[in-house]
Amino acid sequence: MQFYLNGAEATLTDFARDDLARAVVNSLFSWARTEEDDERPGESKMGWWADSYSDEGDKFGSRLWLLMRSSRTSEDIALAEEYALEALQWMLDDNIAAEIKAAAELDSFERLNLQIEIVRPDGKSLTARFADVWSEL
């Protein structure tokens, strides 16, 4: 996977230096527990075990992993955006972000690319772009 942070090619180390960027990577690429109506590749619901004990219904990670065997349709692209926004919702709830945008696309090699824009309450923004997301799922 290729990483871009605020328009420049980056590495995971670059993301680790920025708390918000690191939170984006952890939220998107940790496997969230499935919902009851999700199609799963096996019996396991995956996800972080502690989500079972959350008093407030908080969840960690994203359901992007459910798309790893998808057929790469426009519906899958819409689901990727939905799953990304769902995984980052906690940033809005905790007032870390004022606005979050997610845009997914298939490139000419049928790879899923995902761009996330987070606008902080102070108006500063962070843009993270992940090329070939499926290679990491």
C-alpha angles and dihedrals in degrees: 000000000000120000130208124187119193091341098310127104108258144179130225087261089063089053091048091059093060117063094209094046090048090051090052092053093046092047095048102039102039111091113249122210113266125249118244093256097046118114106238129198089228141358097282119097089205117198134111113315093223091064086078089067101044111130093199098043092251116163132198123219134005138280091232087112089071089068096058092100096036124129094241099246130155087259090058090050090053090048091051090055092045093049091048093051090045091052092050097042091100089069090061092043092052094043093244089123132033093196137009128194128186126190124181127189141170114235127211090278091054091250120146113241120190128196122192125190120190121188112200122217089256090058097252114128140209122206120195123183124191118193119203098009093176091064089067098043 
